[in-house]
Amino acid sequence: MSDLSTEEIKILEGLSKEEILAKLKSEAEEQHKSRKTFFGRDIISIHELSREGILHILKHSKGMKETPQPDLLQGYVMGSCFFEPSTRTRLSFETAMSRLGGKIIGFAEAGVTSAKKKETLYDSMKIIGQYVDVIAMRHPMEGAAQRAAEATDKPILNGGDGSNQHPTQTLLDLFTIQECQGKLDNLNIAMIGDLKYGRTVHSLAQALTNFNATLSFVAPESLQMPNYICDDLDKHGVKYTLYEKIADVVSSADILYMTRIQEERFPDKMEYEKIKNTYVLDSKMLISAKPNMRIMHPLPRVNEIATDVDHTPHAYYFEQAHNGLYVRQALLGLVLGKLT
């Protein structure tokens, strides 16, 4: 966050620095929400999107899936800046840009950039912003996407910043839920696995505050949903319950959202080894599921969904991944002003 002006300090006198920064961030998000256009806009956090904004993006995503637009972004260049490994997010962004007629420059790991020479993220993104029209990025550090947005006036599309936010994944998740359930409102969504470090479930839980969802969080105590997410749900009056067993939620869920236990986020590898096989879903566990219940997963999976589930009518995670292409096409078109 930029340094505060004297006037801002005066207005916010009596608050701690952390409280001041949180307040300014909240105000910035509210201003972002109220904007009527996506042209030139960063997509950093799902908090920045109102219900109407989310539905607008999903409408254009559906349009992209139904009607290809191969020349929409001809003459535009996207910077694909992935400081952390990615398969689906990076490739779907790059494919989205390519299929809209645009070009891509970028990198798939920090080791091939000047970050290896200790260049700051701010300097890197300031320079890259001079070469491109839009930037899709991922970074292992929480808050990195916001820092990048401060460095350049080109739109930043956050493809994941540490364990913080993953708004484009959330939008494709919402698009997929709407597609397979026919609606977004009043659904029962169960999130299972690593809810502490999983940025996808953090973003999704917060997005669902717009749609009157009932949420179930299934995880060991050490990996339960963070307090700050639960506090946000409380603030919005969202109903949620904590569970420890998958069997407790299968019969009532409209969506089972599985996540892997993320080894790379664990500071203590012994703790990871202890709980890595805690939650595994197989086809026998689906006997009591509703006929239209669907299973989603942000992928990659390790062993938390047995392969025999792939052949059941409940499996929807491969369709979910495919939908990322259309959502990211819609986002690129919107922030570059080619869709309205």
Secondary structure, 3 states (H helix, E strand, C coil): CCCCCHHHHHHCCCCCHHHHHHHHHHHHHHHHHHCCCCCCCCECCHHHCCHHHHHHHHHHHHHHHHCCCCCCCCCCEEEEEECCCCCHHHHHHHHHHHHCCCEEEEECCHHHCHHHHCCCHHHHHHHHCCCCCEEEEEECCCCHHHHHHHHCCCCEEEEEECCCECHHHHHHHHHHHHHHHCCCCCCEEEEECCCCCCHHHHHHHHHHHHCCCEEEEECCHHHCCCHHHHHHHHHCCCEEEEECCHHHCCCCCCEEEECCCCHHHCCCHHHHHHHCCCCCECHHHHCCCCCCCEEECCCCCCCCECHHHHHCCCECHHHHHHHHHHHHHHHHHHHCCCCC
